Amino acid sequence: MPQRIETESRKLLGRLRSALAEDSAGQARLDHVVQIIATSMQTEVCSIYLFRDAETLELCATEGLATEAVHQTRLRLGEGLVGRTAERGEVINAANAPARAGFRYMPETGEEKFVSFCGVPIQRLGQAMGVLVVQSREERRYTTDEVYALEVVAMVLAEMAELGAFVGEGAALSALHQRPAMFRGLIGQEGAAQGTVYLHEPRVVVTNPISDDPDVELERLRDGVAQLQASIDALLDDNDAMGEQAEVLETYRMFARSRSWVRRMEADVENGLSAEAAVEKEQSMARSRMMQSKDPYMRERANDLDDLSNRLLRLLTGQGADNGELPDNPILVAKTIGPGELLEYGKVLKGIILEEGSVGSHAAIVARAWAIPLVIRAAGIVNEALNGDRILLDGDQGIAHLRPEDTVQTAFADKIAMQARAQERYASIRSEPAISKCGAVTSLQMNAGLLADLPSLENSGAEGVGLFRTELQFLVRNKMPQRSELSALYARVMDSAKGKLVNFRTLDIGSDKVLSYMKPNDEPNPAMGWRAIRVGLDKPGVLRMQLQALIRGAAGRPLRVMFPFIADAREFADARAEFEKAMERERRLGHPLPATHEVGAMLETPSLVFAPDQFFEDVDFVSVGGNDLKQFFFAADRENERVRRRYDTLDSSFVAFLELIVARCAKAGTPLSFCGEDAGRPIEALVLAALGFETLSMRPASIGPVKHLLRRVNLDEVRRVIDEARAQGTQTVRQAVTDWLVYQQD
């Protein structure tokens, strides 16, 4: 019986390939496809439902249901068994559909006489496109082989959609591609760029889904996998793939050598698929599984598997081996991209725009290392953009302007020109201190997280690294890094700092930063859950290993360490005790100890502001983590666009709260700094300095504009403006400070 089903599935695929080769297109071809499937599967009904919009499915073709229902019957996502198949992205196989939970009759289709139901999602790279349905009069649970055949057919249908087989109004679409469009996403890497769209189109059209000789196809597949693995090894041998980029590729190589990944593709070939079809089927199925995972790391790794699959497809078919010559000032536009393909483009890219991704993705890590502006989650841009389109990328705002109007183009060009002139102006004061007219000195430091960030110390004029995020070296791996690897990295960071102090923040994981090799912790509110120092104290082995690596990396030089997300004084006391234990252990082992050491706390929760006096006396320094402190103060999730912009950093209540922090640290004589996005915004930085924050830490590009403003003002006068605005009962001091600055310029 299995052999017969396999033969029928091969015949079915062969007939579909013939249908795709016909002159007819659009509805006629769609109608022919459902006829072929119904006949081959020996079912009374075959129907195709496609998404009309993100929430609505439309019956687009049928064999067996009422023809007048085509393009009239619609279902909401999740409605009926068809809607549930689409919503879950999973097969629903019901011998008695009316008895199945969620079943819903669509009277206009005449489907009441059909009992059995099998719905298979039509999807491409995990993107839902529709549902393929077969139905029969008698009760019938479709066999595993039959479901497998339908899944393969659904894959072929997805390719038809990609080739435009279901598109009816090409002229209208062409007109759409001439209009200006703006896409709002999230900031992946700051900066601005203007240039030309270069679409990253690694997908290959599979024209031979079925094979006549599985042995030949197996040999082709294995040869292709061997070439893929060799190409990744070559990338790692490249002298340019150093530091964190090499760690990214090591993770990538582990995926490529996954035996289970290869074995699943081999099984599909043995069942009659061509090598290319087997790769694409596994790619789509694996991506669907991974994107449904609750583990953010697993969802992000779907991008790496896409990258591997696309590379393998190009090796097997020879298609897309050369994506064409890059245009001048190329800005890469893609749904997603893996680290291997991004590294192959090199630093010639002026910017990157992705429909998916996260700030912790491998692509974002590479973009940060290259200082290339990056916008992520710009939904819909891939379908709208065309190669050669003009595009403006505003990484500071997370916005992309596609085919901009002349007025937008001119304004953006003026912005870039002004930034260039300003950078020239800032360069002239790069080595000068940030001394205000009143004589107050503000230390401006930079945030970093990669070894590649360190050259900005000299280029930006930063006086040190106010925050070095150590978690990135943990996030880019599939296993816990070794102490020796970390100590070598920390030593290179301090070498690159050339004597300037570096504040190392210990491992800050949890919330949106999840390690693949730690058990996922499903929490309803991860930002306020098991994260940062809470993980370190509950997993002291990890914390001790990192502290030992920091001590060894210092190699006799001064060392500054700070613990993240301290919510009460006991947590700091316990964490500091771990540091002292690590120091004592290194002393016993005869390793050189830091010349000096200071241990600080990051103040990111309102509770710590009200800690006992003893805490502020015991801690060596305090660094305010402005991003988290602000979200907890206002109870506004900083990842939620609906609420995060609702509250102003310069709100009078928050200013009063910051003033309290300054007073408590001043009373204890404890050094205080402010670290976060607001420290790099000139107006906010001005207010912070006027409140008494003597150290501000920000992204390197912000140091110039902040220093330029601080050197032009009298902080005592700024403080007077703030106090007067608060005395008048204003909600925010922003307008008062801005007006005062305008008056000063006049």
Summary of the structure (lengths in Angstrom):
residues: 746
radius of gyration: 29.7
end to end distance: 88.8
largest distance: 90.3
contacts: 2545
relative contact order: 0.07
helix: 50%
strand: 18%
